[in-house]
Amino acid sequence: MKMENKSIRLTFTGILTTAAVYFDMLAVPVLVLIAAMAADYITGMTVAWFRSEISSRQGIKGIVTKVCYMALVAVAMGVDYILYGTMALVNIELPQTTILGLLVTIWLIINEMISILENLSKIGVPIPPFLTKVIRRLKISTENKGEES
């Protein structure tokens, strides 16, 4: 049993290490995005349960939406790859390789945080107004930074 456990941990560590190297600066933000998507899904389903509006169709729609978020990150990473490769061909070096991928990932994390706060509010959890303001400002800052790029 111990050998199986060790093999699973070794495999898991290898996968995470490979992903971190592949994603470069995006490894941590993508993991945060996945955690935020899970929290949003859980809080959204909790709201539906509280309101007796739980629906498998809505649940599946939520999961599909989250998968599409990851597709959006992949598209942004693809654009980064093309830009970085094109610039390298004309001997222009960019300071980092994941500009758009990082912006899109952060923007999605912020959207998920806003949604989580909305869900928590619907459940009856008191939300400090300053937290909502900070998150909304972060969203605007991220959007402005994206416009500058």
C-alpha positions in Angstrom: 0.0 0.0 0.0 2.8 2.4 0.8 4.4 1.8 -2.6 1.2 2.7 -4.4 0.9 5.9 -2.3 4.4 6.8 -3.1 3.9 6.2 -6.8 0.7 8.4 -6.8 2.5 11.2 -5.1 5.5 10.9 -7.4 3.2 11.0 -10.5 1.2 13.9 -9.1 4.4 15.9 -8.4 5.8 15.1 -11.9 2.6 16.4 -13.5 2.5 19.6 -11.4 6.2 20.2 -12.1 5.7 19.7 -15.9 2.7 22.0 -15.8 4.6 24.7 -13.9 7.5 24.6 -16.4 5.1 24.6 -19.4 2.9 27.4 -18.1 5.8 29.5 -16.9 4.3 32.4 -15.0 0.8 31.1 -15.5 1.0 28.0 -13.3 0.0 29.7 -10.0 -2.7 32.0 -11.6 -4.2 29.0 -13.4 -4.4 27.0 -10.2 -6.0 30.0 -8.4 -8.5 30.3 -11.3 -9.4 26.6 -11.0 -9.9 27.0 -7.2 -12.0 30.2 -7.8 -14.1 28.4 -10.4 -14.7 25.5 -8.0 -15.7 27.9 -5.2 -18.0 29.8 -7.5 -19.6 26.6 -8.7 -20.1 25.4 -5.1 -21.5 28.7 -3.9 -23.7 29.0 -7.0 -25.1 25.5 -6.4 -25.6 26.4 -2.7 -27.7 29.5 -3.7 -29.8 27.3 -6.0 -30.2 24.8 -3.2 -31.3 27.5 -0.7 -33.8 28.7 -3.2 -35.0 25.2 -4.1 -34.0 25.9 -7.7 -31.4 23.2 -8.2 -31.3 22.0 -11.7 -29.0 19.5 -13.4 -29.2 21.5 -16.6 -28.0 24.7 -14.8 -25.3 22.7 -13.1 -24.0 21.3 -16.4 -24.2 24.7 -18.0 -22.0 26.0 -15.1 -19.5 23.3 -15.7 -19.4 23.9 -19.5 -18.9 27.7 -18.8 -15.9 26.9 -16.5 -14.4 24.6 -19.2 -14.9 27.5 -21.7 -13.0 29.8 -19.4 -10.0 27.4 -19.6 -10.4 27.5 -23.4 -10.2 31.3 -23.3 -7.0 31.1 -21.3 -5.7 28.6 -23.9 -6.5 31.1 -26.7 -4.8 33.9 -24.9 -1.7 31.7 -24.4 -1.8 30.8 -28.1 -1.8 34.5 -29.0 1.1 35.0 -26.6 3.0 32.2 -28.3 2.4 33.6 -31.7 3.4 37.1 -30.7 6.5 35.9 -28.8 7.6 33.7 -31.8 6.9 36.5 -34.3 8.9 39.0 -32.3 11.8 36.6 -31.9 11.9 36.2 -35.7 12.5 39.9 -36.1 15.0 40.0 -33.2 12.7 41.8 -30.7 12.7 40.2 -27.3 9.7 40.6 -25.1 10.2 40.7 -21.3 7.8 37.9 -20.7 6.1 35.2 -22.8 2.6 35.2 -21.2 1.3 38.8 -21.3 -2.2 38.1 -22.6 -2.5 34.7 -21.0 -1.8 36.3 -17.6 -4.2 39.2 -18.1 -7.0 36.9 -19.2 -6.4 34.6 -16.3 -6.3 37.4 -13.8 -9.5 39.0 -15.3 -11.3 35.6 -15.0 -10.1 35.2 -11.4 -11.5 38.6 -10.6 -14.8 37.8 -12.3 -15.0 34.6 -10.3 -14.4 36.5 -7.1 -17.2 38.9 -7.9 -19.5 36.0 -8.6 -18.5 34.3 -5.3 -19.2 37.5 -3.3 -22.6 37.8 -5.1 -23.4 34.2 -4.3 -22.3 34.5 -0.6 -24.5 37.7 -0.3 -27.5 35.8 -1.7 -26.9 33.1 0.9 -26.9 35.7 3.6 -23.2 36.1 4.4 -22.4 39.7 5.2 -19.9 41.1 2.7 -17.7 44.0 3.8 -18.3 46.8 1.2 -14.6 47.6 1.0 -13.9 44.1 -0.3 -16.4 44.5 -3.2 -14.9 47.9 -4.0 -11.3 46.6 -4.1 -12.3 43.6 -6.4 -14.2 45.9 -8.8 -11.2 48.3 -8.9 -8.9 45.4 -9.6 -11.2 44.4 -12.5 -11.1 47.9 -14.0 -7.3 48.1 -13.6 -6.9 44.7 -15.3 -9.1 45.8 -18.2 -7.2 49.1 -18.5 -3.9 47.2 -18.6 -5.3 44.9 -21.3 -6.3 47.9 -23.3 -2.7 49.3 -23.1 -1.1 46.0 -24.3 
